[in-house]
Amino acid sequence: MSMNTATDNIVGILVVVAIFVLLALPSLVGLARDRHIDRQLRTAQQADGATRVRPAITAQDVTRAA
């Protein structure tokens, strides 16, 4: 009787872990894909020498344009 309970517990734990993995997998795949795209963009910026930063628009610029 004790062995059957232990087996049931192990099977239950494995089912819960499997469901958790199935639920978390799409998020983890998306995160990995985003990181890959970020790396590609960073590499492209460095290759182009496009490290220029666009200046922020200030309130003076807005009033001057109006």
C-alpha positions as CSV (number, residue, x, y, z in Angstrom):
1,M,0.0,0.0,0.0
2,S,2.8,2.4,0.8
3,M,4.6,1.8,-2.5
4,N,1.4,2.6,-4.4
5,T,1.0,5.9,-2.6
6,A,4.6,6.8,-3.3
7,T,4.2,6.0,-7.0
8,D,1.0,8.1,-7.1
9,N,2.8,11.0,-5.5
10,I,5.7,10.8,-8.0
11,V,3.3,10.6,-10.9
12,G,1.3,13.6,-9.6
13,I,4.5,15.6,-9.2
14,L,5.6,14.8,-12.7
15,V,2.2,15.8,-14.1
16,V,2.4,19.2,-12.3
17,V,6.0,19.7,-13.6
18,A,4.9,18.8,-17.1
19,I,2.0,21.2,-17.1
20,F,4.3,24.0,-15.7
21,V,6.8,23.4,-18.5
22,L,4.0,23.4,-21.1
23,L,2.7,26.7,-19.8
24,A,6.1,28.4,-19.4
25,L,7.6,27.1,-22.7
26,P,6.1,29.8,-25.1
27,S,7.2,32.6,-22.8
28,L,10.8,31.2,-22.6
29,V,10.9,30.7,-26.4
30,G,9.7,34.3,-27.0
31,L,12.2,35.6,-24.5
32,A,15.0,33.8,-26.2
33,R,13.9,35.1,-29.6
34,D,13.7,38.7,-28.4
35,R,17.2,38.4,-26.9
36,H,18.5,37.1,-30.3
37,I,16.9,40.0,-32.2
38,D,18.3,42.5,-29.7
39,R,21.8,41.0,-30.2
40,Q,21.3,41.3,-34.0
41,L,20.2,44.9,-33.8
42,R,23.2,45.7,-31.5
43,T,25.6,44.1,-33.9
44,A,24.1,45.9,-36.8
45,Q,24.4,49.3,-35.0
46,Q,28.0,48.7,-34.2
47,A,28.8,47.6,-37.7
48,D,27.2,50.7,-39.2
49,G,28.8,53.0,-36.6
50,A,25.3,54.2,-35.8
51,T,25.9,55.1,-32.2
52,R,24.5,58.5,-32.7
53,V,21.9,59.5,-30.2
54,R,19.0,61.7,-31.3
55,P,18.6,64.7,-29.1
56,A,15.5,64.9,-27.0
57,I,12.8,67.5,-27.9
58,T,12.7,70.2,-25.3
59,A,9.9,72.5,-24.3
60,Q,11.8,75.3,-26.0
61,D,11.8,73.4,-29.3
62,V,8.0,73.0,-29.1
63,T,7.3,76.7,-28.3
64,R,9.8,77.8,-31.0
65,A,8.0,75.6,-33.6
66,A,4.5,76.9,-32.6
